[in-house]
């Protein structure tokens, strides 16, 4: 897709004025970097506050007396038992338990839920939800919102200075602070932070206030990728997709044990079969020796040159101060020290160790 055929963010003029360099991503013309550059943007987020425009992602409001039942069918999620304000990571699975998308679902009321979907899957997710919704007393509304992430150790203070009270919100909780707004304490960086969906006019005012604080600065998609990779967070389309299931992706923790055993969600039988069979391969952290990063797509081989896995995400970790990667390896090699691995990069082999995830310590605020 060319830059010209991609959709522009509502705040594109603001990003142009900030000196953003743009590139296509998931059908959108996205700010990749700003004048500070990837390394400084990354470190600024870890040390102060990074401001991200994530309006390419999609918010769906699901409400009605059948809302919890719909979500329990669509996802391996007991929506009816979620506490008010609680957010949970979950998935749309296909009949083979492949991950169609990873989602965050937040309970806003008895019969009111917010679903946050990934940009590249938004249209398919909406069609999937609407098709299932025909069997329930429920409405599915795709919201037209600017979506902003405020991430970093000073996020609470920067928001407070901008007049946004985060109250008693803790990690993986969300609410509607005013009409048309949705705010959750969550993010994609491993840092404390917030995501706010709001009307464009309100977003322009909020961004202006936030950027008046020198502790906050725009951060582009490139640093967002290095931040999430250090934090061990999956990118759909790279680390997980419709051909990978939560067992091999090391994401079973997101599915309650009773649902694994007795749930009737789409893909439940296939997931149970996958659990019983055990994973043939597993997602792991990978630490290349030396300073050269390994990138997505690089094959992983053993000492005899046999292919034993693949890299799905890779780059340099500015906070970790070494190259970082994730990928899949055969299950018997998925523990640190289980065997020597090599990434094949342009005809040479770079030694790679299986490493624990995340590469940096999460700093989520849990109260």
C-alpha positions, 0 to 999 in steps of 0.5 A: 500500500502506498502512502497516498492510498493510506488513510490519514489520522484525524490529527495529521496536521498536528503531526506534520507541524511536529515534524513527523516522518510518515509511513503506511501501517495497517492501511493508515498513514502513520507517524513513524518518527519525529525529529528527536529520532527513535532512540530518544523517543524510546528513552523519553517514554521510559524516563518521562512521558511518550505521547502516541496517536493510536487512532488507527486502532478501533473502539467498539461499544457493545451494549444490550442485555445480550452483551456479556453473552455475545462476548462470551461466545466471541472470546474465551472470556467470562464477560458476565463475571467481570467487575465494573471498570475491569479490563481484560486481554482476550482474543477472537479465535477461529474454529481452529483456535487461531488468533484472529485478533487480540483485544482489550475488553472493558466492562463499563456497565451491567450491559455495556462493554468497550472492545479495543481492536487492532487497526489491521483487523478492525474491519474484519473484527467489526464484521465478525462481531456484527454477524455474531450479534444477530443472535443476541439482543445487543448493539455494536457501535464502531466509535469515531474517536481520536485515540491517544496513549500517554505512557511513562513514569510521569504520566499521572502528573502530566495528565493532572497538569492538563486537567485530567484526573486519573482518580483511583484508576489502576492497571487494566481498569477503564471508565467513561470520565465524561460523555464521549470519552473512554479512558483506561490505565493500560498501554503497549510499552511496559510503562505506567500509562493511559489510553484515552478515546475522545472526540476530535475537538476535545483531543486537539485541546488535550494534546495542546495541553499535554505538549505544553508540558516539556515532560511529554513529547510525541513518539512514533510507531518505530519507538512504539515497536521497540518499547513493546518488544522490550516489554515482551508484548505481541504484535498481531500479524507478527508474533501471533496470527490466525495460524497460531493458537494461545498455547504455542503463543504462551498466552494461555494465562489470559484464558481462565482455567475453567473456560479452557475446560468447559467454555463454549466460545468459538474455537473452544474444542480446538483449544482444548485439543491443542492444550491436551496435545501440547505445543509443538513450538512455543513463543520465546524471548531471544537475545542475540549475541553481540550488537547486531539485531535479528529481524522478523523472518530470520530462520532459527537453526541448531548447531547442525543447521536444522531449522528449529524456529523463526524470528517474528519480531526483532530489533535493538532495545535501547533500554535493555542496551542490547538486541532483543527479539521474539520468535517461535522454537521447537518446544524442547528448545523453549527453555533458556539453556536447552540448546544453542540456536543461531539466527540466519542473517544474510548468509551468516549465523548469529548465536541467539539465546532463549531469554526470559520475557520481558526484557525490561521490568514492567512498571504497571500501577496496580495500586 
